[in-house]
Amino acid sequence: MKMEFGAAFIPKSLDEGLTKEEITDLFDMLKGVHAIPMEVQSEGSVAMGFVNCTDAELMDYDLQPLAAFVREILEDPSKESENGEYEFPFDGAGMIDVYIGYTD
């Protein structure tokens, strides 16, 4: 069964954007059909992706804690998971499944 995420990101260098194929792949990884684009910058790289609207609403559209979570993973290789799957805990509503990795 295909895993569906509340948020999905692809790490990129600062001078790259997403391809049409990457956008489609990221969108296909999300729960639901509506999403909010999100970009998280760290030192030397950026994670580009989407947060599904349902999970964004659960976070009261305050995406800064999620951005800090993603940034922390980008900046500390010891926090990277082998499969790119993470659980983001947020106040009051539990966990959001997050993917940070490549779609190839």
N, C-alpha and C positions, 0 to 999 in steps of 0.2 A: 504494500500500500504506500502511495506517495505521501510524504510528509508535507504538511501545509504549515506555514509560518505566519506569525503576526507581523513580522518585519523581515526583510531580506536585503542584503547589501553585497556589493562587489567592491573589493579594494582596488584602487587605481592610483597611478602616479598623478601628481598635481596637474600635469599637462594633458591628461587623457579625459575623454568623455566616455559615455556608454554607447555601445552599438545598438542598433535596432534589435538585433538578436538577443543581446544581453537584457535589454528592457523587457522583451517578451518573456525570456526565461525567468527573470525576477518576478514578474507579474504572475506567471504560472505557479510560482512557489507559494504565493500568498493565499490565505483564507479569504473568501469573499471576492467581490468583483470591483470594489472601489478602493482606491489607495491614495495616499498622500506622498509626494516625492520628498526625499530627505537626503541631505548631504552632510557628512561628518568629516571635518578636517582634522588631521593630526600632523605631527612633524614629518614632512616628506611624502605624505600620502593622503588620500581621501577615500572614504567609503561612500558609494552612491547606491541608492536603493529606494525602497518604498516601505511605508507602514500602512497596513490595512486600516480602513476607516473605523471599523468596530473597535480595534485595540487602541487606536488613537483617542477615540471617545472615552474608553475606559480610563485612559490617562488624563482625561479632561483636556486633551490636545496640548498638554505640556510635554513636549518631546525632548526637553533638555536632559532629564535624567537618562533617557535612552541614548541620546547622543554621547553623554559622558561614559556610559557603559561600552558603547561601540568604540569610542576613542581609546579607552583603557585597553581594550583587546588589541587594537591596531598598534598601540605603542609598546606593548609588552608581549613579546613572542611566547613567553612562558604561560600566558593565559589563553593561547590559541588552542582550540580543540581540533582533533584530528579530522573530524567530519564537518566542521564549520557550524555545528549546531550548539546553541546556547539557550539558557533560560534566563530571562531578564525579570527579576523581582521588582514589583513596584507597589507603592503604598496602597493598601486597602483592597486590591483586586486580584492579587495572586501573581501569576507568572505569564509572561509572553514568550512564546517560542521564537527565537531569532536565528537567522542564518547569516553568516558572514563568510564568504568564500567565493569561489569561482563557479561558473555554470557549465564549464566544458565537460 
